[in-house]
Amino acid sequence: MKVTKSLHDKPTFVYSINGKALNTPKEMTLTNLQIIEKFVRSVAATSREDNSEPAFAIIATHCDKSKFKRFFGLKETIREKNKTLQSCLNEFLDLFIFYNRDSNELIFPVDNFCKWDREKISADICHRLLSDIRGNINIPVRWYVFDLNLKNEASKETHGMISLESCYSIGQRLEMDQGEVNECLIYLDSMRLCIYYPTVLPQVVFTNPQFLIDCLSNIACVSFIDNLTEIGINLSWEDLNLLKRDGVFDESLLDNLQLNLVPGLFSKGDLLSLMQHFLVISTIKTADKSRYFIPILLPAERLNEEQKALFAQVADPLFIQFDKTVLQGLFPTLVVSLLSREEEPLFFIDSRTSDFPQQLRHAVKLYTEELFGSVLLCENVESIEIYFTGRSRHCDRLRKVVLEALSISAKVLQYDEKKLNMSAVVRCNRKHNVPANDKMIHPITISYKNDPPEIGCSIETSLPTIIINDLSEKQSCWLIGAAGTHSETISLPTNGNEIL
């Protein structure tokens, strides 16, 4: 992060190549502090087969510029930033590499114009990471030698990838049969020592993720760059408008990007299959050709409460809350998961209307014929809201489908569902003892100790409980079915209380 910027500022997004800005600067939707917290919580929530833990370090650049800023009191000092970050990330501090733990200094200060200082700090962080016991990996000696040979062979090939047949040849020299090679590759992938997708791309193994990152980056850049001819891309106005406005593209985009694919090893079709498998894109089948929807490239905007209220005529929104923040990638993956369903209810991208003229990165409108209504999905900083315009009797079924899609999304993103701390109920609309809480968006709680279930408030626990039948029809429609099936929800506590 830049030490000259406040943690509470929203950074400006600029897409640049070799230092040259290629887009009009745009303010991001999250503050610097929210971005850091979202990243840390997301990485910490990932599941690891070896039960290892991640390690973090925070580096503050432009410290040579910050002295002038601090002199005039325009920005927080590093000491203040340390205090704010440690308060926000308190539960994860044991995962951080401190600049100086004895003096409780979390942030590594770096002068922007001193190359020697940057290299020294970088080497220090790398040394501490490598010497940390959390980085130890248990691996059989023969598999370790196989991994060394694998990377050596792949370095001779293009893009840091190697064919499965070449892997078998390496294994043969080490007296490993094909079954053991396959087992070894799966283990190395689980240890993040290589990338291997046996069910999707069984013919290739990646020893360096940079090639895949470059492929996705090249697709993403088209949505951000103002003048594509500057980077040698010539798309028709129609195709460019479809991508930037609707997040839709076809295979001609990949042809135009001139990606360095390897026929027989990693083709255009393989790239599309991989993005479909990881719920990055969903297929839109048309009469003449297939198109693909990629929600992460939609305009980074949110709907305000007034705009959302237009979709709450039949039912209040289903309020899905997480532990402090919606984890990275969960919202777009949820959207694609719903669109990729192969059993009823099926979902489709809804047409543009006057009350919703454009799909957004943080607000997507779908349609389902089986449930007879539109479904608006909205991402907030700490929650996801589901609005439904169909009949209220279908709300409970939609809730189950959304929870199922979230579970699938968490699995694809390798999140540990137990760490999601997810609830899926409705907002608390009761009159609170503290007036400020009336304006604070928060969920109800449900206790199944009694029948019918009791409803409480998640922030004012002293409020008297009510029964689920006392909720309005616009709220109870999401939960009446849930009262008899609460065991299907995620992370149920043992004491019978849950923000479902």
C-alpha positions as CSV (number, residue, x, y, z in Angstrom):
1,M,0.0,0.0,0.0
2,K,1.0,3.6,-0.5
3,V,1.8,5.2,2.9
4,T,0.8,8.6,1.4
5,K,-2.8,7.3,1.1
6,S,-5.2,7.0,3.9
7,L,-6.5,3.5,4.8
8,H,-9.9,5.0,4.5
9,D,-9.4,6.3,1.0
10,K,-10.7,4.5,-2.0
11,P,-7.7,3.8,-4.3
12,T,-7.8,4.7,-8.0
13,F,-7.7,1.9,-10.5
14,V,-5.3,2.4,-13.4
15,Y,-4.5,-0.3,-16.0
16,S,-0.9,0.2,-17.2
17,I,1.6,-1.6,-19.3
18,N,5.3,-0.7,-18.9
19,G,4.3,2.3,-16.8
20,K,1.9,3.7,-19.4
21,A,-1.6,4.3,-18.2
22,L,-4.2,2.9,-20.7
23,N,-7.5,3.8,-19.1
24,T,-9.2,6.7,-17.5
25,P,-8.5,6.4,-13.7
26,K,-11.5,5.0,-11.8
27,E,-12.2,5.1,-8.1
28,M,-12.6,1.6,-6.7
29,T,-15.6,0.5,-4.6
30,L,-13.6,-0.5,-1.5
31,T,-11.2,1.5,0.8
32,N,-7.6,0.5,1.2
33,L,-8.4,-1.0,4.6
34,Q,-11.3,-3.0,3.2
35,I,-9.2,-4.4,0.4
36,I,-6.5,-5.5,2.8
37,E,-9.0,-7.1,5.1
38,K,-10.9,-8.8,2.3
39,F,-7.6,-10.3,1.0
40,V,-6.4,-11.5,4.4
41,R,-9.8,-13.1,5.3
42,S,-10.1,-14.7,1.9
43,V,-6.6,-16.4,2.0
44,A,-7.1,-17.4,5.7
45,A,-10.4,-19.1,4.8
46,T,-8.9,-21.4,2.1
47,S,-8.8,-25.1,2.9
48,R,-5.4,-26.9,2.9
49,E,-5.0,-30.6,2.8
50,D,-1.7,-30.4,4.8
51,N,-3.3,-28.1,7.4
52,S,-0.6,-25.5,6.8
53,E,-1.2,-21.8,7.4
54,P,-0.6,-18.8,5.1
55,A,1.8,-16.0,6.0
56,F,1.3,-12.3,5.3
57,A,3.4,-9.2,5.2
58,I,2.3,-5.6,4.7
59,I,4.6,-3.2,2.8
60,A,4.1,0.5,2.8
61,T,5.7,2.2,-0.2
62,H,6.5,5.9,-0.9
63,C,7.7,6.4,2.7
64,D,10.2,9.0,1.3
65,K,7.3,11.1,0.2
66,S,5.2,10.6,3.4
67,K,7.6,12.8,5.5
68,F,6.3,15.9,3.8
69,K,2.7,14.8,4.1
70,R,3.1,14.1,7.8
71,F,4.7,17.5,8.4
72,F,1.5,19.1,7.4
73,G,-0.7,16.5,9.1
74,L,-2.4,15.5,5.9
75,K,-2.3,11.7,6.2
76,E,-2.0,9.1,9.0
77,T,1.4,8.2,10.1
78,I,2.8,4.7,9.9
79,R,2.2,4.4,13.6
80,E,-1.5,5.2,13.2
81,K,-1.8,2.8,10.3
82,N,-0.1,0.1,12.4
83,K,-2.7,0.6,15.1
84,T,-5.6,0.5,12.7
85,L,-4.5,-2.6,10.9
86,Q,-3.7,-4.5,14.0
87,S,-7.2,-3.7,15.4
88,C,-8.9,-4.7,12.2
89,L,-6.8,-7.9,11.7
90,N,-6.4,-8.8,15.3
91,E,-7.5,-12.5,14.9
92,F,-4.9,-13.0,12.1
93,L,-1.8,-11.3,13.6
94,D,-0.2,-14.7,14.4
95,L,0.0,-15.2,10.6
96,F,1.8,-12.0,9.9
97,I,5.5,-11.3,9.6
98,F,6.1,-8.2,11.6
99,Y,8.7,-5.5,10.6
100,N,9.6,-5.5,14.3
101,R,7.6,-7.6,16.6
102,D,9.4,-6.4,19.7
103,S,8.1,-2.8,19.1
104,N,4.8,-4.1,17.7
105,E,5.5,-2.6,14.2
106,L,3.6,-4.5,11.6
107,I,4.3,-2.5,8.4
108,F,7.5,-2.7,6.4
109,P,8.4,0.9,5.4
110,V,10.0,1.2,1.9
111,D,11.4,4.3,0.3
112,N,10.1,4.4,-3.3
113,F,13.2,6.0,-4.9
114,C,15.8,3.8,-3.1
115,K,16.3,0.5,-5.1
116,W,18.7,-0.8,-2.5
117,D,16.1,-0.3,0.3
118,R,13.4,-2.1,-1.6
119,E,15.8,-5.1,-2.4
120,K,16.9,-5.3,1.2
121,I,13.3,-5.4,2.5
122,S,12.3,-7.9,-0.1
123,A,15.2,-10.2,0.7
124,D,14.4,-9.9,4.5
125,I,10.7,-10.9,4.0
126,C,11.7,-13.8,1.7
127,H,14.2,-15.0,4.2
128,R,11.7,-15.0,7.0
129,L,9.1,-16.7,4.9
130,L,11.4,-19.5,3.9
131,S,12.7,-20.0,7.5
132,D,9.2,-20.1,8.9
133,I,8.2,-23.6,10.0
134,R,4.8,-23.1,8.3
135,G,6.5,-23.4,5.0
136,N,7.7,-27.0,5.6
137,I,6.3,-29.6,3.2
138,N,6.4,-33.3,3.8
139,I,7.1,-35.2,0.6
140,P,8.6,-38.6,-0.2
141,V,12.2,-38.4,-1.5
142,R,11.3,-40.0,-4.8
143,W,8.5,-37.6,-5.4
144,Y,10.8,-34.7,-4.4
145,V,13.3,-35.8,-7.1
146,F,10.4,-36.2,-9.5
147,D,9.3,-32.6,-8.8
148,L,12.8,-31.3,-9.5
149,N,13.0,-33.2,-12.8
150,L,9.5,-32.0,-13.7
151,K,10.4,-28.4,-13.3
152,N,13.7,-28.9,-15.1
153,E,12.0,-30.4,-18.1
154,A,9.2,-27.8,-18.1
155,S,11.7,-25.0,-18.1
156,K,12.9,-26.3,-21.5
157,E,9.4,-26.3,-22.9
158,T,7.3,-23.2,-23.6
159,H,5.2,-21.4,-21.0
160,G,6.2,-23.6,-18.1
161,M,4.0,-26.5,-18.9
162,I,4.7,-30.1,-19.7
163,S,2.7,-33.0,-21.2
164,L,1.5,-35.9,-19.1
165,E,3.4,-38.3,-21.4
166,S,6.6,-36.4,-20.6
167,C,5.7,-36.8,-16.9
168,Y,5.3,-40.6,-17.4
169,S,8.8,-40.6,-19.0
170,I,10.3,-38.8,-16.0
171,G,8.5,-41.3,-13.7
172,Q,9.8,-44.3,-15.7
173,R,13.4,-43.1,-15.1
174,L,12.6,-43.1,-11.4
175,E,10.9,-46.5,-11.5
176,M,7.5,-45.0,-11.0
177,D,4.6,-46.5,-12.9
178,Q,1.8,-44.3,-14.4
179,G,-0.5,-44.8,-11.4
180,E,2.2,-43.5,-9.0
181,V,2.9,-40.6,-11.3
182,N,-0.8,-39.6,-11.3
183,E,-0.9,-39.9,-7.5
184,C,2.3,-37.8,-7.2
185,L,1.0,-35.1,-9.5
186,I,-2.3,-34.8,-7.5
187,Y,-0.2,-34.6,-4.3
188,L,2.1,-31.9,-5.8
189,D,-0.9,-29.9,-6.9
190,S,-2.4,-30.1,-3.4
191,M,0.9,-28.8,-2.0
192,R,0.7,-26.0,-4.7
193,L,4.0,-27.2,-6.2
194,C,2.4,-27.6,-9.6
195,I,-1.0,-27.1,-11.2
196,Y,-2.8,-30.3,-12.5
197,Y,-6.4,-30.7,-13.4
198,P,-6.9,-34.4,-14.2
199,T,-10.6,-34.2,-14.7
200,V,-10.5,-31.1,-17.0
201,L,-7.1,-31.1,-18.6
202,P,-5.5,-34.5,-18.0
203,Q,-3.0,-34.0,-20.8
204,V,-1.0,-31.1,-19.3
205,V,0.8,-30.1,-16.1
206,F,1.7,-26.5,-15.3
207,T,4.8,-25.8,-13.2
208,N,4.4,-22.0,-13.4
209,P,1.0,-20.3,-13.0
210,Q,2.2,-17.2,-14.9
211,F,1.0,-18.5,-18.3
212,L,-2.6,-19.0,-17.0
213,I,-2.5,-15.6,-15.2
214,D,-1.4,-14.0,-18.5
215,C,-4.2,-15.6,-20.4
216,L,-6.8,-14.3,-17.9
217,S,-5.1,-10.9,-17.7
218,N,-5.2,-10.5,-21.5
219,I,-8.9,-11.1,-21.5
220,A,-9.5,-8.8,-18.6
221,C,-7.5,-5.9,-20.1
222,V,-10.0,-5.6,-23.0
223,S,-12.7,-4.5,-20.6
224,F,-10.5,-1.8,-18.9
225,I,-8.4,-0.2,-21.7
226,D,-9.9,2.8,-23.3
227,N,-8.1,2.5,-26.7
228,L,-7.5,-1.1,-27.6
229,T,-5.6,-0.2,-30.8
230,E,-2.7,0.9,-28.5
231,I,-2.1,-2.7,-27.7
232,G,-2.8,-4.1,-31.2
233,I,-6.4,-5.3,-30.6
234,N,-9.1,-4.5,-33.2
235,L,-12.6,-5.5,-32.1
236,S,-15.8,-4.5,-33.8
237,W,-17.9,-1.8,-32.0
238,E,-20.6,-4.5,-31.4
239,D,-18.2,-7.0,-29.8
240,L,-16.5,-4.4,-27.7
241,N,-19.9,-3.0,-26.5
242,L,-21.1,-6.5,-25.6
243,L,-18.0,-7.1,-23.5
244,K,-17.8,-3.8,-21.7
245,R,-21.6,-3.3,-21.2
246,D,-22.9,-6.9,-20.8
247,G,-19.8,-8.9,-19.9
248,V,-20.3,-11.2,-23.0
249,F,-17.7,-12.4,-25.5
250,D,-17.2,-15.1,-28.1
251,E,-14.2,-17.1,-29.4
252,S,-13.3,-14.3,-31.8
253,L,-12.0,-12.3,-28.8
254,L,-9.5,-15.0,-28.0
255,D,-8.5,-15.1,-31.7
256,N,-8.0,-11.3,-31.6
257,L,-5.9,-11.4,-28.5
258,Q,-3.4,-13.7,-30.2
259,L,-2.8,-15.7,-27.0
260,N,0.3,-17.8,-27.1
261,L,-1.6,-21.1,-26.8
262,V,0.0,-24.5,-27.6
263,P,-2.1,-26.7,-29.9
264,G,-2.2,-30.3,-28.6
265,L,-1.1,-29.2,-25.2
266,F,-3.3,-26.2,-24.2
267,S,-5.7,-25.0,-26.9
268,K,-8.3,-22.2,-27.0
269,G,-11.0,-24.8,-26.2
270,D,-8.9,-25.9,-23.1
271,L,-8.8,-22.3,-21.9
272,L,-12.6,-22.0,-22.2
273,S,-13.1,-25.4,-20.5
274,L,-10.9,-24.4,-17.6
275,M,-12.8,-21.1,-17.1
276,Q,-16.1,-22.9,-17.2
277,H,-14.9,-25.6,-14.7
278,F,-13.8,-22.9,-12.2
279,L,-17.1,-20.9,-12.8
280,V,-15.3,-17.9,-14.3
281,I,-17.6,-18.0,-17.3
282,S,-21.0,-19.5,-18.2
283,T,-22.1,-20.5,-21.7
284,I,-24.8,-18.6,-23.6
285,K,-25.9,-20.8,-26.5
286,T,-27.3,-19.0,-29.5
287,A,-28.5,-20.2,-32.9
288,D,-25.3,-19.4,-34.7
289,K,-22.5,-19.7,-32.1
290,S,-21.7,-19.9,-28.4
291,R,-21.1,-16.8,-26.4
292,Y,-19.7,-16.6,-22.8
293,F,-20.7,-14.5,-19.8
294,I,-17.9,-13.3,-17.5
295,P,-19.3,-11.2,-14.6
296,I,-15.9,-10.1,-13.2
297,L,-15.6,-7.8,-16.2
298,L,-18.8,-5.9,-15.7
299,P,-18.7,-2.2,-14.6
300,A,-17.6,-2.1,-11.0
301,E,-20.7,-0.4,-9.6
302,R,-23.3,-1.0,-6.9
303,L,-27.0,-0.3,-6.6
304,N,-28.3,2.1,-3.9
305,E,-31.1,1.2,-1.5
306,E,-33.7,3.1,-3.6
307,Q,-32.8,1.1,-6.7
308,K,-32.9,-2.2,-4.8
309,A,-36.3,-1.4,-3.2
310,L,-37.9,-1.6,-6.7
311,F,-37.4,-5.3,-6.6
312,A,-38.8,-5.8,-3.0
313,Q,-42.5,-5.5,-3.8
314,V,-43.3,-9.2,-3.2
315,A,-40.7,-10.2,-0.7
316,D,-38.0,-8.6,1.4
317,P,-34.5,-9.6,0.3
318,L,-32.8,-12.8,1.5
319,F,-29.9,-11.4,3.5
320,I,-26.7,-13.6,3.3
321,Q,-24.1,-12.4,5.7
322,F,-20.4,-13.5,6.2
323,D,-17.8,-12.8,8.8
324,K,-17.0,-9.1,8.2
325,T,-16.7,-9.4,4.4
326,V,-17.8,-11.3,1.3
327,L,-14.7,-13.3,0.4
328,Q,-12.9,-12.7,-2.9
329,G,-14.5,-14.2,-5.9
330,L,-17.6,-15.6,-4.1
331,F,-20.2,-13.3,-5.7
332,P,-19.3,-13.7,-9.4
333,T,-18.8,-17.4,-8.8
334,L,-22.2,-17.7,-7.3
335,V,-23.7,-16.0,-10.3
336,V,-22.0,-18.3,-12.7
337,S,-22.9,-21.3,-10.6
338,L,-26.6,-20.5,-10.9
339,L,-26.3,-19.9,-14.6
340,S,-24.5,-23.3,-15.0
341,R,-27.2,-25.4,-13.3
342,E,-28.3,-28.4,-15.3
343,E,-31.5,-29.2,-13.3
344,E,-34.5,-27.1,-12.6
345,P,-34.8,-24.3,-11.7
346,L,-32.7,-23.1,-14.5
347,F,-31.4,-19.5,-14.6
348,F,-30.8,-17.1,-17.6
349,I,-29.4,-13.6,-17.9
350,D,-32.4,-11.3,-17.7
351,S,-33.1,-8.7,-20.3
352,R,-32.4,-5.0,-19.7
353,T,-35.3,-3.0,-18.3
354,S,-35.9,0.6,-17.3
355,D,-35.4,-0.2,-13.6
356,F,-32.3,-2.2,-14.4
357,P,-30.7,-1.0,-17.6
358,Q,-27.3,-2.8,-17.2
359,Q,-25.7,-5.7,-15.5
360,L,-23.1,-4.7,-12.9
361,R,-20.2,-6.4,-11.3
362,H,-21.9,-6.0,-7.9
363,A,-25.5,-6.4,-9.1
364,V,-26.7,-9.1,-11.6
365,K,-30.3,-9.8,-12.6
366,L,-31.2,-13.3,-13.7
367,Y,-34.5,-14.9,-14.7
368,T,-36.0,-18.3,-13.9
369,E,-39.0,-19.7,-15.8
370,E,-39.7,-22.5,-13.3
371,L,-40.0,-20.0,-10.4
372,F,-41.8,-17.4,-12.6
373,G,-39.7,-14.4,-11.7
374,S,-36.5,-12.3,-11.8
375,V,-33.7,-12.8,-9.3
376,L,-31.5,-9.8,-8.4
377,L,-28.2,-10.6,-6.7
378,C,-26.5,-7.7,-5.0
379,E,-23.1,-7.8,-3.4
380,N,-22.3,-5.5,-0.5
381,V,-19.1,-5.3,1.5
382,E,-20.2,-7.7,4.2
383,S,-23.3,-9.4,2.6
384,I,-25.1,-10.6,-0.5
385,E,-28.7,-9.8,-1.0
386,I,-31.2,-11.8,-3.1
387,Y,-34.3,-10.1,-4.4
388,F,-37.1,-12.1,-6.0
389,T,-40.0,-10.7,-8.1
390,G,-41.9,-14.0,-8.4
391,R,-44.5,-15.5,-6.1
392,S,-43.5,-15.5,-2.4
393,R,-44.3,-19.3,-2.2
394,H,-41.2,-20.0,-4.2
395,C,-38.8,-18.0,-1.9
396,D,-38.0,-21.0,0.3
397,R,-37.0,-23.1,-2.8
398,L,-34.9,-20.3,-4.2
399,R,-33.1,-19.9,-0.8
400,K,-32.2,-23.6,-0.9
401,V,-30.9,-23.3,-4.5
402,V,-28.8,-20.2,-3.6
403,L,-27.3,-22.0,-0.6
404,E,-26.4,-25.0,-2.8
405,A,-24.8,-22.7,-5.3
406,L,-22.8,-20.9,-2.6
407,S,-21.6,-24.3,-1.3
408,I,-20.5,-25.2,-4.9
409,S,-18.8,-21.8,-5.3
410,A,-16.9,-22.2,-2.0
411,K,-15.6,-25.6,-3.1
412,V,-14.5,-24.3,-6.5
413,L,-12.6,-21.4,-4.7
414,Q,-11.2,-23.9,-2.2
415,Y,-12.7,-22.1,0.8
416,D,-13.3,-24.0,4.0
417,E,-17.1,-23.8,4.5
418,K,-16.7,-24.0,8.2
419,K,-14.7,-20.7,8.1
420,L,-17.4,-18.8,6.0
421,N,-19.6,-18.2,9.1
422,M,-22.4,-17.7,6.6
423,S,-26.0,-16.9,7.5
424,A,-29.0,-16.7,5.1
425,V,-32.0,-15.1,6.7
426,V,-33.7,-11.7,6.4
427,R,-32.9,-8.2,7.8
428,C,-34.0,-7.3,11.3
429,N,-36.7,-4.6,11.0
430,R,-37.6,-4.3,14.7
431,K,-37.6,-1.1,16.8
432,H,-34.3,-1.1,18.8
433,N,-33.4,0.3,22.1
434,V,-30.5,2.1,20.6
435,P,-31.9,4.4,17.8
436,A,-28.7,4.1,15.7
437,N,-29.3,0.3,15.4
438,D,-32.5,1.0,13.5
439,K,-30.5,2.3,10.6
440,M,-27.8,-0.4,10.8
441,I,-28.4,-3.2,8.3
442,H,-28.2,-6.6,10.2
443,P,-29.8,-10.0,10.2
444,I,-32.3,-11.6,12.5
445,T,-31.3,-14.7,14.5
446,I,-33.3,-17.9,14.8
447,S,-33.4,-20.4,17.7
448,Y,-34.8,-23.9,17.2
449,K,-34.9,-24.8,20.9
450,N,-38.6,-24.2,20.8
451,D,-41.4,-24.9,18.3
452,P,-42.2,-22.7,16.6
453,P,-38.7,-21.2,16.2
454,E,-37.9,-18.0,18.0
455,I,-36.7,-14.8,16.2
456,G,-34.2,-12.4,17.8
457,C,-31.9,-9.6,16.9
458,S,-28.2,-10.2,16.0
459,I,-27.0,-6.9,17.6
460,E,-29.4,-6.3,20.4
461,T,-29.7,-9.7,22.1
462,S,-31.7,-8.2,25.0
463,L,-34.7,-7.5,22.7
464,P,-37.6,-9.9,23.5
465,T,-37.8,-12.7,21.0
466,I,-40.8,-13.3,18.7
467,I,-41.9,-16.4,16.9
468,I,-41.3,-17.0,13.2
469,N,-45.1,-16.6,12.5
470,D,-45.0,-13.0,13.8
471,L,-42.8,-12.0,10.9
472,S,-44.5,-10.3,7.9
473,E,-45.3,-12.5,4.9
474,K,-42.6,-10.6,3.0
475,Q,-40.0,-12.0,5.4
476,S,-41.4,-15.4,6.6
477,C,-41.7,-16.6,3.0
478,W,-38.0,-17.2,3.0
479,L,-37.9,-19.1,6.3
480,I,-41.1,-21.1,6.9
481,G,-39.6,-24.0,5.0
482,A,-36.3,-23.5,6.6
483,A,-37.8,-24.0,10.1
484,G,-38.2,-27.7,9.3
485,T,-34.9,-28.1,7.3
486,H,-32.4,-26.1,9.3
487,S,-30.0,-29.0,9.5
488,E,-29.2,-28.4,5.8
489,T,-27.7,-25.0,6.5
490,I,-24.0,-24.2,6.8
491,S,-22.1,-24.2,10.1
492,L,-24.9,-24.9,12.5
493,P,-23.9,-24.4,16.2
494,T,-24.4,-27.0,18.8
495,N,-26.5,-24.8,21.1
496,G,-29.4,-24.6,18.6
497,N,-28.9,-20.9,17.8
498,E,-28.2,-19.8,14.3
499,I,-28.2,-16.8,12.0
500,L,-29.3,-19.1,9.2
